[in-house]
Amino acid sequence: MNFLLCSINTLKVLYDISGVEVGQHFYWQIGGFQVHAQVLITSWVVIAILLGSAILAVRNPQTIPTDGQNFFEYVLEFIRDVSKTQIGEEYGPWVPFIGTLFLFIFVSNWSGALLPWKIIELPHGELAAPTNDINTTVALALLTSVAYFYAGLSKKGLGYFGKYIQPTPILLPINILEDFTKPLSLSFRLFGNILADELVVVVLVSLVPLVVPIPVMFLGLFTSGIQALIFATLAAAYIGESMEGHH
């Protein structure tokens, strides 16, 4: 019962967080739902970039790899290494999931700094990186949580829930709280860093619109890549933890 109540309360908190707004937003009415059009537009652009890159990568593979093929193979090996390090020998089935998380967040973060979103005018608000919106980061964190529980249940069945009373049943509430605070920490860390980076650049450009903001923009690109790596690494670590059953 405590587990069910904690789950319901956590979902309520995440639902309330999804209503957090920073600045003005442009909405679409789809059926009876109101959705953030800005996030959908920029997310579709990011997805199109990733799909186009994937098509180019597999369209004409060479026995002697070209520079482009070498780059994509390096990215794949990097994602495999991250997955194997955090998950262990059973990392194989999780490489697509971890890779998708990493690449989507990485391209989303960089799109906020490199793509000229501001030149596209909207009736309300303006376009920005998808990860600049709390709805996107919460959705990514919830996907990670679903993967986390699925990994544990598929490996151990209902015996997976035995970990909540280890090493002593007294820790049951704390162990439950730990699992349900993971998506909160993931979503807020990513959202806060990307939003802060874009706000700093906007303020500096408005104050000193020439050379001074450029180093900050390069620093933002670096930290954006680091945030994508941190999110993907933690997601893989949580999945590996649920399969191994240790904390």
C-alpha positions in Angstrom: 0.0 0.0 0.0 2.8 2.4 0.9 4.5 1.6 -2.4 1.3 2.3 -4.3 0.7 5.6 -2.5 4.3 6.7 -3.1 3.9 5.9 -6.8 0.7 7.9 -7.1 2.2 10.9 -5.2 5.3 10.8 -7.4 3.3 10.8 -10.6 1.2 13.8 -9.2 4.5 15.7 -8.5 5.8 15.0 -12.1 2.4 16.0 -13.6 2.5 19.3 -11.6 6.1 19.9 -12.7 5.1 19.5 -16.3 3.0 22.6 -15.9 6.1 24.7 -15.0 6.6 27.5 -17.6 9.6 29.8 -18.2 8.6 32.7 -20.5 5.8 32.6 -23.1 4.8 29.5 -25.0 3.1 28.8 -28.3 0.4 26.1 -28.0 -1.5 23.8 -30.3 -4.9 22.3 -29.5 -4.9 18.6 -30.5 -8.2 17.1 -29.6 -8.9 18.0 -26.0 -5.2 18.5 -25.3 -3.0 21.6 -25.2 0.6 20.9 -26.3 3.7 23.0 -26.5 4.1 23.5 -30.2 7.7 24.9 -29.7 8.9 21.7 -28.2 7.3 19.5 -30.9 8.7 21.6 -33.7 12.3 21.6 -32.4 12.0 17.9 -31.4 11.0 17.0 -34.9 14.0 18.9 -36.3 16.3 17.1 -34.0 14.7 13.7 -34.9 15.1 14.6 -38.6 18.8 15.4 -38.1 19.3 12.1 -36.3 17.4 10.0 -38.9 19.2 11.8 -41.8 22.6 11.1 -40.2 21.6 7.4 -39.6 20.6 7.0 -43.2 23.8 8.5 -44.4 25.8 6.3 -42.1 24.3 3.0 -43.3 23.5 3.9 -46.9 26.8 2.8 -48.5 29.2 1.2 -46.0 32.7 0.7 -47.3 35.3 -2.1 -46.6 37.8 0.7 -46.1 35.9 3.2 -44.0 35.5 6.7 -45.1 36.0 9.6 -42.7 32.2 9.8 -42.2 31.9 6.1 -41.6 34.8 6.2 -39.1 33.0 9.0 -37.2 29.8 7.1 -36.9 31.6 3.9 -35.9 33.4 5.8 -33.3 30.1 7.2 -31.9 28.7 3.6 -31.8 31.7 2.2 -30.0 31.6 5.1 -27.5 27.9 4.3 -26.7 28.7 0.6 -26.4 31.6 1.3 -24.0 29.4 3.5 -21.8 26.6 0.8 -21.8 29.0 -2.1 -21.1 30.8 -0.2 -18.3 27.6 0.7 -16.5 25.4 -2.3 -17.2 27.8 -5.2 -17.5 28.0 -8.2 -19.9 24.2 -8.0 -20.6 24.5 -4.6 -22.1 23.8 -5.6 -25.7 19.9 -5.2 -25.7 20.3 -1.8 -24.0 22.7 -0.1 -26.5 19.9 1.2 -28.7 18.1 2.8 -25.8 21.1 4.4 -24.2 22.4 5.5 -27.6 19.0 7.1 -28.4 19.0 9.0 -25.1 22.5 10.2 -25.6 22.2 11.3 -29.2 18.8 12.9 -28.8 19.9 14.9 -25.8 23.3 15.8 -27.3 21.8 17.1 -30.6 19.0 18.8 -28.7 21.4 20.6 -26.5 23.7 21.7 -29.4 20.7 22.7 -31.5 19.9 25.4 -28.9 23.4 27.0 -29.4 24.0 26.3 -33.1 20.7 26.6 -34.9 19.2 30.0 -35.6 15.9 29.3 -33.9 15.3 33.0 -33.2 14.8 34.0 -36.8 11.6 31.8 -36.9 8.8 34.0 -35.5 5.9 32.5 -33.6 2.6 34.1 -32.5 3.8 33.6 -28.9 7.2 32.7 -27.4 10.2 31.6 -29.4 11.9 28.4 -30.4 14.7 26.9 -28.3 16.4 23.5 -27.6 13.8 20.8 -26.8 15.7 20.1 -23.5 15.1 23.7 -22.5 11.5 22.6 -21.7 10.8 20.7 -18.4 8.2 18.6 -20.3 11.0 17.0 -22.5 13.3 16.3 -19.6 10.6 14.8 -17.4 9.5 12.6 -20.4 13.1 11.4 -20.9 13.4 10.7 -17.1 10.2 8.8 -17.0 11.3 6.7 -20.0 14.5 5.9 -18.0 12.4 4.9 -15.0 10.2 2.6 -17.1 13.4 1.0 -18.6 14.8 0.7 -15.1 11.8 -1.3 -13.7 11.5 -3.3 -16.9 15.1 -4.4 -16.7 14.7 -5.5 -13.1 11.4 -7.3 -13.6 12.5 -9.1 -16.8 15.7 -10.3 -15.0 14.2 -11.3 -11.6 10.4 -11.3 -12.0 8.5 -10.3 -8.9 11.5 -11.1 -6.8 12.9 -7.8 -8.0 10.8 -6.0 -5.4 12.6 -7.9 -2.7 15.4 -5.3 -2.9 13.1 -2.8 -1.2 13.4 -4.6 2.1 17.1 -5.1 2.0 19.2 -5.1 4.1 16.3 -4.5 6.6 12.5 -3.9 6.1 13.0 -0.7 8.1 14.5 0.9 5.0 11.4 0.2 2.8 10.2 3.8 2.6 13.8 5.1 1.9 14.4 2.5 -0.8 11.1 3.3 -2.5 11.8 7.1 -2.3 15.2 6.5 -3.8 13.8 4.9 -6.9 11.2 7.6 -7.4 13.5 10.5 -6.9 15.8 9.4 -9.7 13.6 10.7 -12.5 13.2 14.0 -10.6 17.0 14.5 -10.3 17.6 13.5 -13.9 15.0 15.9 -15.3 15.9 18.9 -13.1 19.6 18.5 -13.7 19.2 18.5 -17.5 16.5 21.2 -17.6 18.3 23.5 -15.2 21.7 23.3 -16.9 20.4 23.9 -20.4 18.0 26.7 -19.4 20.8 28.4 -17.4 23.2 28.2 -20.3 20.8 29.7 -22.8 19.8 32.5 -20.4 23.4 33.4 -19.7 24.2 33.6 -23.4 21.0 35.8 -24.0 21.9 38.2 -21.2 25.6 38.5 -22.3 24.6 39.1 -26.0 22.1 41.8 -24.9 24.8 43.5 -22.8 27.9 42.9 -24.8 26.8 41.9 -28.3 30.3 41.5 -29.9 33.1 39.2 -28.9 32.6 38.6 -25.2 29.7 36.0 -25.4 31.7 33.8 -27.8 33.8 32.0 -25.2 30.6 31.5 -23.1 28.9 29.9 -26.1 31.8 27.5 -26.6 31.7 26.6 -22.9 28.0 26.0 -23.3 28.6 23.6 -26.2 31.1 21.7 -23.9 28.7 21.5 -20.9 25.8 20.5 -23.2 27.8 17.5 -24.4 28.7 16.7 -20.8 25.1 16.8 -19.7 24.1 14.4 -22.5 26.8 12.0 -21.3 25.8 12.3 -17.7 22.2 11.6 -18.4 23.0 8.5 -20.6 25.6 7.2 -18.1 23.2 7.5 -15.1 20.4 5.9 -17.1 22.7 2.9 -17.9 23.9 2.8 -14.3 20.3 2.6 -13.0 19.5 -0.2 -15.5 22.6 -2.1 -14.5 21.8 -1.6 -10.8 18.3 -2.9 -11.2 19.6 -6.0 -13.0 22.3 -6.7 -10.4 20.2 -5.8 -7.4 22.7 -3.7 -5.5 22.8 0.0 -4.5 
